């Protein structure tokens, strides 16, 4: 596999200087060590998906109410269930981040 032209000696020196600077940056190293690995994987923004599903549900609800089509009613039902599930996932993530920031689990309830 061709990786392109090799770096010139001047470019290699510049790259080595950049790498050395990054290795000595204590705050950057601390941030990289403390970042959980699962956060490095990109996830679609759930808030945008929730908004899109809410608009879709509203449109389907209006259309299903205006016409007696069972297909529109079923489409609305599927969109509504999807909206509820996505919202639950979003709230679970929000709650776990909030709980982690506050320093631990809430006390057990009897």
Secondary structure in CASP SS format (residue, H / E / C, confidence):
PFRMAT SS
TARGET T0000
AUTHOR 0000-0000-0000
METHOD secondary structure of the structure
MODEL  1
X C 1.00
X C 1.00
X C 1.00
X C 1.00
X C 1.00
X C 1.00
X C 1.00
X C 1.00
X H 1.00
X H 1.00
X H 1.00
X H 1.00
X H 1.00
X H 1.00
X H 1.00
X H 1.00
X H 1.00
X H 1.00
X H 1.00
X H 1.00
X H 1.00
X H 1.00
X H 1.00
X H 1.00
X C 1.00
X H 1.00
X H 1.00
X H 1.00
X H 1.00
X H 1.00
X H 1.00
X H 1.00
X H 1.00
X H 1.00
X C 1.00
X C 1.00
X H 1.00
X H 1.00
X H 1.00
X H 1.00
X C 1.00
X C 1.00
X C 1.00
X C 1.00
X C 1.00
X H 1.00
X H 1.00
X H 1.00
X H 1.00
X H 1.00
X H 1.00
X H 1.00
X H 1.00
X H 1.00
X H 1.00
X H 1.00
X H 1.00
X H 1.00
X H 1.00
X H 1.00
X H 1.00
X H 1.00
X H 1.00
X H 1.00
X H 1.00
X H 1.00
X C 1.00
X C 1.00
X C 1.00
X H 1.00
X H 1.00
X H 1.00
X H 1.00
X H 1.00
X H 1.00
X H 1.00
X H 1.00
X H 1.00
X H 1.00
X H 1.00
X H 1.00
X H 1.00
X H 1.00
X H 1.00
X H 1.00
X H 1.00
X H 1.00
X H 1.00
X H 1.00
X H 1.00
X H 1.00
X H 1.00
X H 1.00
X H 1.00
X H 1.00
X H 1.00
X H 1.00
X H 1.00
X H 1.00
X H 1.00
X H 1.00
X H 1.00
X C 1.00
X C 1.00
X C 1.00
X C 1.00
X C 1.00
X C 1.00
X C 1.00
X C 1.00
END
